[in-house]
Amino acid sequence: MITVEKNQGDKVAYELQGNVLAFRGGELALDLSRYERDFPVHIDVCSNEYDMLVVGLGRKYVAEIAISARGYDEEPTGDPENPVALVPRPFDVLKTQLTLWAV
């Protein structure tokens, strides 16, 4: 995963295990592969007025997650009417960008 620090200061604690990105010891955990689509996906992680982490807009930004569009490979089908099938590539968490803000 590509990590970018947006500004100076302490950042939220996070851990990546496989495709699961967890913040603050599991307070909020996201299986990033479940969010992959045929177009780029942007996920905002914020804290609310009670300092709880939420997905979407809240009181202040904590992190942004940018997931690249799903890629496909062409594979021959052997069918003369549909000679090629598009097969999705496995999710690659290394193409995901995590941008962190000071908390």
N, C-alpha and C positions, 0 to 999 in steps of 0.2 A: 504494500500500500504506500502511496505517495503521501507524505505528511508535510503540511505547510503551516507555519506559525504566522498568523495575520498581524499580531502586535506583540509588544513586550509584556511580560508578566506571567504569573502562574496559569497553567492550562488545566483543564479537566483531566482526571486520570482515566486512561482507556487501555483496553487490552484487546488484541486481535487473536482469536483462536479459530483457525480454519477460515471460514467465511463469516464468522460471528464477531461483530464489533460490540464490545461491552464498555459502558461508561460507569465510573464510580463503583467498581466492584459488582456490576450487574444491576445497578439501579435501572438502567435502560440498556437493553441488548437488542441488536438488530442482525438478522441473518441477511447479509447484503445480497446474496445470490437470489433471494426472493423478490428483490426490488428491480432486478435487471429486466429491461424491456428492449424493444427494437429501436428505441430512441434514448438519448442520454437522460438520466434521472438525477434530480437534485433533491437532497433531503436536508432540511434545517433541523438542528437540535438546539433547543433553547432552554433556559431555566424560567420558571414562572415566578409569581410573586411570593411563593413559599419555598423558593430555591429547589424545587423538584424539576428534574429533567423531563422535557416533553418533546415530541416530534411535531414540527410545525412552529409557527411563530409563538413567542412567549415574551417575557419581560426583557431578556437580553440574550444575545447570541452566545452559544457555547462552541458549536462546531457546525460545519457544513460538510456534507458527503456528496461527492460527485461520482456517479457510476456511469461508465462508458456504455454506449449502445451495444447490444448483443451482436456478436459476429456469427457469420454462417460460412460453411464450406459446401461446395457443390460435390455431390456424389452421383455417379451413374446408377440408374435404376434398372437398366435392361429393358425398359418398357419403351417401345418406339413412339408412343403418343406423348409420354412424359419422360424424356431421356435423362433428366437431371432432377435430383431432389436436393433441397436446401436443408442441411443438417446443422443445428445450432452448435457452436463451439462451447466447451465447458466454461463456466464462469471463471474469470481471472481476477482475483482480488488485487493483484499487483497493479492493475490499471485503474483502480479506484483511488480517488484523491480525498484525503481528510484535511480540512482546513480548521485550525483551532484558534479561538479567541481567548484572551485573558479573562479569567473568571474573578 
